[in-house]
Amino acid sequence: WRSVDGQLSVALSEAQRTELEEFIDAYLSESEVLI
């Protein structure tokens, strides 16, 4: 993710990374139940 404002890009990447980690944790938890 690139933006004209480097700081804005970093802030967005940090927020997206946090959401992505939460999504992966939830996905793995559900997949473990299915397995």
Backbone as a chain_set.jsonl record, in Angstrom:
{"seq": "WRSVDGQLSVALSEAQRTELEEFIDAYLSESEVLI", "coords": {"N": [[0.87, -1.195, 0.0], [0.806, 2.002, -1.047], [1.202, 5.493, -0.554], [0.884, 9.049, -1.166], [1.512, 10.452, 1.088], [3.814, 9.438, 3.289], [3.64, 8.901, 6.058], [0.9, 8.557, 6.439], [0.504, 6.293, 4.922], [1.952, 4.425, 6.411], [0.488, 4.417, 8.801], [-1.954, 3.399, 7.91], [-1.118, 0.883, 7.035], [-0.358, -0.278, 9.44], [-2.804, -0.419, 10.808], [-4.235, -2.064, 9.061], [-2.666, -4.337, 9.233], [-3.075, -5.134, 11.867], [-5.824, -5.727, 11.802], [-5.724, -7.773, 9.955], [-4.207, -9.701, 11.301], [-5.976, -10.328, 13.389], [-8.062, -11.386, 11.886], [-6.806, -13.64, 10.773], [-6.221, -15.097, 13.095], [-8.834, -15.69, 13.981], [-9.705, -17.164, 11.787], [-7.949, -19.372, 11.829], [-8.691, -20.476, 14.277], [-11.317, -21.255, 13.731], [-10.815, -23.068, 11.676], [-9.424, -25.026, 13.032], [-11.418, -26.107, 14.591], [-13.025, -27.207, 12.627], [-11.298, -29.124, 11.636]], "CA": [[0.0, 0.0, 0.0], [1.635, 3.204, -1.115], [0.448, 6.745, -0.55], [1.734, 10.229, -1.327], [1.976, 10.775, 2.437], [4.429, 8.236, 3.858], [3.123, 8.641, 7.401], [-0.456, 8.043, 6.291], [0.644, 4.929, 4.425], [2.392, 3.588, 7.529], [-0.626, 4.301, 9.739], [-2.927, 2.486, 7.323], [-0.548, -0.461, 6.999], [-0.397, -0.81, 10.802], [-4.196, -0.752, 11.104], [-4.598, -3.22, 8.243], [-1.942, -5.503, 9.738], [-3.764, -5.555, 13.092], [-7.073, -6.37, 11.404], [-5.378, -9.013, 9.274], [-3.799, -10.666, 12.324], [-7.19, -10.763, 14.083], [-8.792, -12.224, 10.936], [-6.084, -14.91, 10.664], [-6.426, -15.822, 14.35], [-10.202, -16.201, 13.968], [-9.767, -18.177, 10.735], [-7.254, -20.563, 12.308], [-9.506, -21.057, 15.348], [-12.439, -21.935, 13.091], [-10.3, -24.196, 10.903], [-9.067, -26.076, 13.989], [-12.672, -26.751, 14.988], [-13.461, -28.024, 11.496], [-10.401, -30.266, 11.52]], "C": [[0.891, 1.223, 0.0], [0.754, 4.44, -1.188], [1.409, 7.907, -0.725], [2.314, 10.605, 0.032], [2.511, 9.505, 3.081], [3.854, 7.894, 5.216], [1.726, 8.031, 7.321], [-0.406, 6.587, 5.844], [1.023, 3.99, 5.557], [1.243, 3.357, 8.496], [-1.653, 3.308, 9.202], [-2.393, 1.062, 7.357], [-0.59, -1.081, 8.394], [-1.813, -1.237, 11.154], [-4.61, -1.997, 10.331], [-3.917, -4.473, 8.765], [-2.625, -6.03, 10.997], [-5.049, -6.289, 12.735], [-6.784, -7.712, 10.753], [-4.983, -10.082, 10.28], [-5.023, -11.206, 13.053], [-7.983, -11.702, 13.182], [-8.147, -13.6, 10.827], [-6.295, -15.735, 11.927], [-7.817, -16.45, 14.37], [-10.327, -17.328, 12.942], [-9.118, -19.474, 11.194], [-8.073, -21.249, 13.396], [-10.664, -21.838, 14.731], [-11.955, -23.166, 12.338], [-9.93, -25.341, 11.841], [-10.319, -26.831, 14.415], [-13.142, -27.679, 13.866], [-12.59, -29.271, 11.382], [-10.626, -31.183, 12.712]], "O": [[1.646, 1.45, 0.945], [-0.308, 4.426, -1.81], [2.605, 7.776, -0.466], [3.466, 11.027, 0.125], [1.743, 8.593, 3.387], [3.603, 6.724, 5.505], [1.41, 7.095, 8.055], [-1.173, 5.752, 6.324], [0.485, 2.887, 5.66], [1.037, 2.237, 8.964], [-2.163, 2.473, 9.948], [-3.133, 0.131, 7.673], [-0.832, -2.281, 8.526], [-2.009, -2.303, 11.737], [-5.262, -2.885, 10.881], [-4.507, -5.554, 8.749], [-2.742, -7.242, 11.175], [-5.338, -7.347, 13.293], [-7.512, -8.68, 10.97], [-5.373, -11.241, 10.14], [-5.108, -12.407, 13.312], [-8.52, -12.705, 13.653], [-8.845, -14.614, 10.791], [-6.522, -16.943, 11.845], [-7.964, -17.616, 14.736], [-10.984, -18.335, 13.205], [-9.665, -20.555, 10.976], [-8.143, -22.478, 13.432], [-10.959, -22.954, 15.158], [-12.619, -24.203, 12.36], [-10.103, -26.507, 11.486], [-10.288, -28.05, 14.582], [-13.599, -28.794, 14.12], [-13.088, -30.352, 11.068], [-9.971, -32.22, 12.826]]}, "num_chains": 1, "name": "protein.A"}
